[in-house]
Amino acid sequence: MLAAPFVYNDPGVAVTLGEYAIDTLPRALGVAGVGVLWLFVAANLIDLLAAAGAYLTGAFLAPGDESRRV
């Protein structure tokens, strides 16, 4: 998605998003913008999963601490 503005007009590359062809610069920039937004969403989801994993690891490895009970 992020490379769409660089390859949308390349004759050897067909950029499609579902049934829509990305064949103009405004469409390619729009797709790249969506790609940047998706990058931030994915990074935050990974951060959330890592925090949940850290919490569960601490809860499972601290058997005497009743305040962090799962």
C-alpha positions in Angstrom: 0.0 0.0 0.0 2.8 2.4 0.9 4.5 1.8 -2.5 1.4 2.6 -4.6 2.4 6.2 -5.5 5.7 4.9 -6.8 4.5 2.0 -8.9 0.9 2.9 -9.9 1.9 3.9 -13.5 4.5 1.2 -14.0 3.4 -1.0 -17.0 4.7 -4.2 -15.4 2.8 -3.7 -12.2 -1.0 -3.9 -11.7 -2.1 -2.3 -8.4 -5.6 -3.3 -7.4 -7.5 -3.0 -4.2 -10.3 -5.5 -4.4 -12.1 -4.7 -7.7 -10.7 -1.1 -7.9 -7.7 -0.4 -10.0 -5.2 2.1 -8.7 -4.2 3.8 -11.9 -4.1 7.5 -11.0 -1.8 9.5 -8.6 -4.7 10.7 -6.4 -5.9 7.1 -5.9 -2.4 5.9 -5.2 -1.9 8.7 -2.6 -5.2 7.8 -1.0 -4.2 4.1 -0.8 -0.8 5.2 0.7 -2.6 7.3 3.3 -4.7 4.3 4.3 -1.5 2.3 4.5 0.0 4.8 6.9 -3.1 4.8 9.0 -3.1 1.0 9.1 0.5 1.0 10.1 -0.3 3.1 13.2 -3.3 0.9 14.0 -1.3 -2.3 13.7 1.6 -0.9 15.8 -0.9 0.0 18.6 -2.5 -3.4 18.4 0.9 -5.1 18.8 1.7 -2.8 21.7 -1.6 -3.7 23.4 -1.0 -7.5 22.9 2.5 -7.1 24.3 1.2 -5.3 27.4 -1.4 -8.0 27.9 1.3 -10.7 27.6 3.5 -8.9 30.1 0.7 -8.6 32.6 -0.2 -12.3 32.2 3.4 -13.4 32.5 3.8 -11.4 35.7 0.6 -12.8 37.1 1.5 -16.4 36.3 5.1 -16.1 37.6 4.3 -14.4 40.9 2.4 -17.1 42.8 2.5 -15.3 46.2 1.2 -12.0 45.0 -2.6 -12.1 45.4 -3.2 -8.6 44.0 -2.3 -9.7 40.4 -4.5 -12.7 40.4 -5.9 -13.6 36.9 
